[in-house]
C-alpha cells in the first residue's frame, strides 16, 4: 500500500509539474508579445497572434493601423508595467489547446487639443475622452492628470492562448466584446459561451 501511495504521489507531482511548465511557457511567450508592443515592434508582435486572425485583417494592414495609432501626432500613447496576472488550466477543443489568461498594463494617453483651444473646448475634449475611457476600462481605472493634460489608464484584459500541441508555439487573441463577431470566427462556441 505504501508503494502505491508513493507511485501516486510521484505521478501527481509529475503531472502538476507538466501543467505548470506549459503555463510558464504561456506566461513567458505572452510577456514577449507585450514587450514587443511596448517597444513598438509591431512586426514582431504579429508573430504571437493567432494566424487565422490575418485571414480577417491582413497582417500588413494591422501593422499599419498600429503604427498610425502609436505615431499619431494628435495623440501620445505609452504602455508600461505589462503583467500576466493569471493563467488558467488549458482545455482541449477540436484538437487544439486553449488556456485563458488575464493580463494588465498601464497606459499614459495624451490627446492634444487645438492650438487655440479655449478652456470650454478643452473641458469638453477632456470630458468626452474621460467618458469613453471610463466606459472601456471602468471608473476606478481612469485618472486625469491636469498638470500633464493626460490620462492614466489601468487595463485588465482577458486573452486566449492557443496551441496545436498544448505545450509550445502558443498564439494569442485578446477577448474584446466589441469584436465579438470576429471572435466568433476564430474561437469555438464553447469558449465564447464561457465569456
Secondary structure by P-SEA (a helix, b strand, c coil): caaaaaaaaaaaaaaaaaaaaaaaaaaaaaaaaaaaaaacaaaaaaaaccccccccccaaaaaaaaaaaaacccbbbbbcccccccccbbbbcccbbbbbbbbbbbbbbbbbccccccaaaaaaaaaaaaaaaaaccccccccccccccbbbbbbbbbbbbbbcccccbbbbbbbcccaaaaaaacccaaaaaac
